[in-house]
């Protein structure tokens, strides 16, 4: 597997994981009691995007590592023998 292919796979996994991680720990403004003028009451009060990007990167790295091991060790083959 070339480095470009590995990076492309990591990029796709990272985006999928990001959408799974985004809802973690979200508390709406209406739950906190402070609603900023002009915003939706359900908007996150504190989105913590930096922490979510870190978690996304860690989870995506683990998934990518597992994928890489499965691919390089031929643990799952898709070809017909």
C-alpha positions, 0 to 999 in steps of 0.5 A: 500500500502506498503512502498516498493510498494510506493517507487517503484511507485515513482521510475518509475514515477521519471524516466518517469518525468525525460525524460519529464524534460530533454529538458527544457531550453536546449540551444545547444553549437552552439546557445551560440557560444562556441563549445568545441573541440571534442563535437557535436555542438548540445550538451547542453552548460549548462545542469543544471542537478541539477536543472532538478533533483530537478524539476523531484523530485518535479513533481514526488512527486506531481504525486505520492501524487495524485496517493496515494490519488486516490488509498487510497480513492478508487476514481478509482476502477478497480475491478468488483462489 
